[in-house]
Amino acid sequence: MQYTITYSSARHWYVRLMPDMSLKLTIPRKKSGDKNFENILLEKWKQLLVRYQKRNVTKIESITEDFVLIFWEKIDLANISGNLDKYLKELFILESTKLLDKYSAFLGIAYHKLSVRKLKSKWGSCTHTNNISLNLNLVHLDKKFLEYVVVHEICHLKEKNHSVRFWDLVAIFSSDYKEIRRELKRISF
């Protein structure tokens, strides 16, 4: 297994699995030279890498020379005029805003701001100030995935952690959330 180590002023260690399946370790400077610490991290990540490789990952080809996948439907690129990225973002914001408004109204709690961008390791997030961020790659998947992620983040407006109360709230809106989460974990672009 290939890996690189970077020492930083961060308080905590981080490990990132790179697209070429190598590891990038970021370790606090105070731990520089601590080979025992590095070996423990590497051993943990070897185990996780083996588990990752055993997962049945579905690679999604969202854009080709001929088509773009929009909410699980192949759309001929010739039918889209103008900037594709701008088109996808505007469409995604429109669809996600409808869902965000629907579920936040149901809970009686408003979100502050929506931001949309391509994220590498998350489908969405909610800040303590009720700002919601969604992964633009959801525009390529079936709408059930967008709806689940929106429900997940809207529920964080009420419950800021992943407690039992949080998951009970998610289950009210998405009874099959466990299966959808499993499917999302297997998707790769």
PyMOL commands that set and color helices and strands:
alter all, ss='L'
color gray80, all
select helices_A, chain A and resi 29-31+35-54+77-79+84-107+136-140+143-158+164-173+177-185
alter helices_A, ss='H'
color red, helices_A
select strands_A, chain A and resi 3-8+14-17+23-28+58-59+67-70+73-76+113-117+124-126+131-135+187-188
alter strands_A, ss='S'
color yellow, strands_A
deselect
rebuild
show_as cartoon
